[in-house]
Amino acid sequence: MTAYNPDSKIFTGTDNPRHLRVIQVLLMRPLTREAVDSTAGASNGPDLISQIRDLFPAADDLHEFIRCDRINFIDRDGKPCRPGVYSFTEKARRLVIQWISKRKSGCVKNA
């Protein structure tokens, strides 16, 4: 995995397969925590999202690149709950697409 660089102005990218799977799907649609777990093939979605957030430039707002919107939901016991749904912001989407483009052209060495 690429090391966290708080001074970076770009998305530093990653070669971690779990990160890559989640990033690929987040480019297409939002994900619940359970969907992050399933997509990544791991069982700690919030930690994985935190690791992916660390690949972005330093931000004053935790949600500047990956949002977590709370939705109203009824659980299997009929109780109301508010699960989180993760999504890339447009700014994050642009940075990731730039990284993918450079990666495909051979300008970056990740994965």
Contacts in CASP RR format, 6 or more apart in sequence:
PFRMAT RR
TARGET T0000
AUTHOR 0000-0000-0000
METHOD contacts of the structure
MODEL  1
MTAYNPDSKIFTGTDNPRHLRVIQVLLMRPLTREAVDSTAGASNGPDLIS
QIRDLFPAADDLHEFIRCDRINFIDRDGKPCRPGVYSFTEKARRLVIQWI
SKRKSGCVKNA
1 14 0 8 1.000
1 15 0 8 1.000
1 16 0 8 1.000
1 19 0 8 1.000
1 51 0 8 1.000
2 12 0 8 1.000
2 13 0 8 1.000
2 14 0 8 1.000
2 15 0 8 1.000
2 55 0 8 1.000
2 110 0 8 1.000
3 12 0 8 1.000
4 12 0 8 1.000
4 54 0 8 1.000
4 55 0 8 1.000
5 12 0 8 1.000
6 58 0 8 1.000
7 58 0 8 1.000
8 57 0 8 1.000
8 58 0 8 1.000
9 57 0 8 1.000
10 57 0 8 1.000
10 95 0 8 1.000
10 98 0 8 1.000
10 99 0 8 1.000
11 55 0 8 1.000
11 56 0 8 1.000
11 57 0 8 1.000
11 92 0 8 1.000
11 95 0 8 1.000
11 96 0 8 1.000
11 98 0 8 1.000
11 99 0 8 1.000
12 55 0 8 1.000
12 56 0 8 1.000
12 99 0 8 1.000
13 19 0 8 1.000
13 55 0 8 1.000
13 99 0 8 1.000
13 103 0 8 1.000
13 108 0 8 1.000
13 110 0 8 1.000
14 20 0 8 1.000
14 23 0 8 1.000
14 52 0 8 1.000
14 55 0 8 1.000
14 110 0 8 1.000
14 111 0 8 1.000
15 110 0 8 1.000
15 111 0 8 1.000
16 51 0 8 1.000
18 40 0 8 1.000
18 41 0 8 1.000
18 42 0 8 1.000
18 48 0 8 1.000
19 40 0 8 1.000
19 48 0 8 1.000
19 51 0 8 1.000
19 52 0 8 1.000
19 55 0 8 1.000
20 111 0 8 1.000
21 39 0 8 1.000
21 40 0 8 1.000
21 41 0 8 1.000
22 31 0 8 1.000
22 36 0 8 1.000
22 39 0 8 1.000
22 40 0 8 1.000
22 48 0 8 1.000
22 49 0 8 1.000
22 52 0 8 1.000
23 52 0 8 1.000
23 96 0 8 1.000
25 31 0 8 1.000
25 35 0 8 1.000
25 39 0 8 1.000
26 66 0 8 1.000
26 86 0 8 1.000
26 87 0 8 1.000
26 88 0 8 1.000
27 88 0 8 1.000
27 93 0 8 1.000
27 96 0 8 1.000
27 97 0 8 1.000
29 87 0 8 1.000
30 69 0 8 1.000
30 85 0 8 1.000
30 86 0 8 1.000
30 87 0 8 1.000
31 39 0 8 1.000
31 85 0 8 1.000
31 86 0 8 1.000
31 87 0 8 1.000
32 83 0 8 1.000
32 84 0 8 1.000
32 85 0 8 1.000
32 86 0 8 1.000
33 45 0 8 1.000
33 46 0 8 1.000
33 83 0 8 1.000
33 84 0 8 1.000
33 86 0 8 1.000
36 45 0 8 1.000
36 48 0 8 1.000
36 49 0 8 1.000
36 86 0 8 1.000
37 43 0 8 1.000
37 44 0 8 1.000
37 45 0 8 1.000
40 48 0 8 1.000
42 48 0 8 1.000
49 66 0 8 1.000
49 68 0 8 1.000
49 86 0 8 1.000
52 66 0 8 1.000
53 62 0 8 1.000
53 65 0 8 1.000
53 66 0 8 1.000
56 64 0 8 1.000
56 65 0 8 1.000
56 66 0 8 1.000
56 92 0 8 1.000
56 95 0 8 1.000
57 95 0 8 1.000
59 65 0 8 1.000
63 89 0 8 1.000
64 89 0 8 1.000
64 91 0 8 1.000
64 92 0 8 1.000
65 88 0 8 1.000
65 89 0 8 1.000
65 91 0 8 1.000
65 92 0 8 1.000
65 95 0 8 1.000
66 86 0 8 1.000
66 87 0 8 1.000
66 88 0 8 1.000
66 89 0 8 1.000
66 92 0 8 1.000
67 86 0 8 1.000
67 87 0 8 1.000
67 88 0 8 1.000
67 89 0 8 1.000
68 84 0 8 1.000
68 85 0 8 1.000
68 86 0 8 1.000
69 84 0 8 1.000
69 85 0 8 1.000
69 87 0 8 1.000
70 82 0 8 1.000
70 83 0 8 1.000
70 84 0 8 1.000
70 85 0 8 1.000
71 82 0 8 1.000
71 83 0 8 1.000
71 84 0 8 1.000
71 85 0 8 1.000
72 80 0 8 1.000
72 82 0 8 1.000
73 80 0 8 1.000
73 81 0 8 1.000
73 82 0 8 1.000
73 83 0 8 1.000
74 80 0 8 1.000
74 81 0 8 1.000
75 81 0 8 1.000
88 96 0 8 1.000
99 108 0 8 1.000
102 108 0 8 1.000
103 110 0 8 1.000
103 111 0 8 1.000
END
